[in-house]
Amino acid sequence: MWVRSREVHVPNAARAYAAPAVSGLYLWRMDPHEAPPWLLGRWRLLRAEAALDFAPGVRMEFRPGGRLLYTIVVEGHEHVVRLIYRVDGDVLRTDNPEHPHAVATHFALGEGGVLVFDFSGARAWFVRET
């Protein structure tokens, strides 16, 4: 996405690259692979459509540098899966380096600050914990 600006500044919310343009304007290109700042932190499953078969207690912690901790509860014990992620516009791409299994899903910040994932029509909603 390109943003026109007369001021030369880098938005706090994203890494940007400046390119001089005509008439003293600068064009800022926000890195489409940079995670939006609002995504970082810990999210807890609020609800998911039945087609997804998500277990209760699922949490995701998005960390800087493309690190993601995916926590599930099985028989009362928490299991943490260390994943990697990257953002391509409104698509979140995740993979498990130990057992490669790439997944891509659309995501958005929904009404009330809820993180919404759309897995080809089946949706899940997460609320921020931290």
N, C-alpha and C positions, 0 to 999 in steps of 0.2 A: 504494500500500500504506500502511495506517495502522498506526502502532506506538504502544502505550500506554506511558507512562513517568511515574514520579513525579518524576524528575529533569528539570531543564530544561537540556538540552545538545543540541548539534547533532553527530550522528555525523561523525567525520572522513571516513568513506567516501562520504558523499553530502550534497548540498545538501538542506536540509529546511525546512519551514515549520511553525511552531507555531500551534496553535489552542487556546485555553483550553477546558477541558471541566469537567464537574461534579466536585465533591469534590477540587479542586486538582490533578487529573490533566491532563496535556497530551497532545494527540494530535499526532504528528509525521507529516507527509506527505512521503515521499521523492519527489522529482521523477522521474517515470517516464521523462522524456526525457534525464536526465543519464546519461552513460555510466558504468557501474560502474568504479571505480578499477582493478580488475584487468585491464580491457580495454586500458587505455592502455599504449603501448609497441609494440615491434616483434615481429611474429609471422612465422614461416616455415612454409611448407606441409610437413607431415610426410607426409601421404598423402591421396588423394581417391578416391572411387569413380569408376569408369570413365565413368559417365554425365556427369560434370562436365567431362571433358576439360581439366583443369587442367594447365598446363605445369610441369615441375619448376622449382624456384627461385623460385616465387611468394612474395612477402613483402607483409605489410600492416603499416603503422605508424599506429596510432591516436593522434592528438594531441588535446589539449584543444581545446574550441571547435568540435568537429565536423569537424575536418580529418583526412583519411585519405590516406596515400600508398600506392598500390598499385603494386608493382614486379614486372615480369615480365622474363625474360631471353629475348631473341630473337637467334639466331645469335651468341651470346656477348656480346651487348650488353644492358645493363640499360636498361629503359624505365620511367619513372616516370609514373604517371597520378595527377593530383591530383583527389581526390574529396572530397565532403562526406558526412557521415553524421549520423544521429540514432538514438536508441534509443527504441523504444516497447515497454516491458516486456521481453519476450524476443525481440523482432524488431529486427533491425538494418536500417535503411533507408539506402541509399547512392544517390548520384547524381553525374553528371559535369557540372559547370556548363558546360564548353566544348562538350560533345556530349551533351545531355540523354538519359539512359538510366537510369531509376530501377529499383532492384532492392531487394527485401525478402526477408530470410531469417531463420529462427529461429537463435538462437545460445545457447550455454551454456558454462560452464566445466566441463569434463569431468574424469574421474578423472585424477589425476596432474598437474592444472593445464593440461590440453590444451584449447585453444579449439576448440569443435565447431560447425560450421555445418551446418544442415539445409536444403538447397535442395529443398523438396517431396519429401523422401524420399532424395535423393542427398546423402551427407555428405562433408565435408572436415574434416581435423584439422590444426591448426596448433600449433606449439610456440613458446614465448616465446624471443626472442633477447635482448631488453633489457627 
